[in-house]
Each structure stands twice: as C-alpha cells, then as structure tokens.
Amino acid sequence: MSYQPHQSPVDASKKIPAGICGILFGGLGVHKFILGLTMQGIIMLLITVLTLGFGGIVMGVIGLIEGIIYLTKSDEDLYNTYILGKKGWF
C-alpha cells in the first residue's frame, strides 16, 4: 500500500499571485482577473481609469484588504469561497 498525500480540489496556484497582486495592484483589479472574477475586475479597472486615478485610491484599499484576506485564508476556503462560490467582494 502506497501513501498518497491528501489531494484537494483546490487550485492553490492562484492564491499567492492573487494575494500579491491584490496588495500591489489592487486598484487595477488584477487579483480579480486571476481568480476568474472578470466582471468585478472590469469594474475596479473602470473606476480607476474613468476617475483619472482618484477612484484608484479607494480601489487600492479594497485590493489591499482583499489581498490580505486571500493570503490568510486556507487553500480550501479560498477555493470554495472565491473560485467555486464566485464571491465577488471581500
């Protein structure tokens, strides 16, 4: 009998890039695109661009918070909430 580590359906490869992009490029919504939340990413990008960057301050704070949330969640919780559940905000 061979030992096989627990294989979860979690796509953990998206967790770290989404978290880091949320922290660094939150105002552009890059982290939303990484998780497959295209509509929310477009909304964040448009708010930043159409307000000539002023809305980017608010979107940057939202991205920072979401990036921290992504990095602190377990892989399974992130997968279930944001990838399967398609939770768009926070």
C-alpha positions, 0 to 999 in steps of 0.5 A, a space after each residue: 500500500 502506497 501513501 498518497 498525500 491528501 489531494 484537494 480540489 483546490 487550485 492553490 496556484 492562484 492564491 499567492 499571485 492573487 494575494 500579491 497582486 491584490 496588495 500591489 495592484 489592487 486598484 487595477 483589479 488584477 487579483 480579480 482577473 486571476 481568480 476568474 472574477 472578470 466582471 468585478 475586475 472590469 469594474 475596479 479597472 473602470 473606476 480607476 481609469 474613468 476617475 483619472 486615478 482618484 477612484 484608484 485610491 479607494 480601489 487600492 484599499 479594497 485590493 489591499 484588504 482583499 489581498 490580505 484576506 486571500 493570503 490568510 485564508 486556507 487553500 480550501 476556503 479560498 477555493 470554495 469561497 472565491 473560485 467555486 462560490 464566485 464571491 465577488 467582494 471581500 
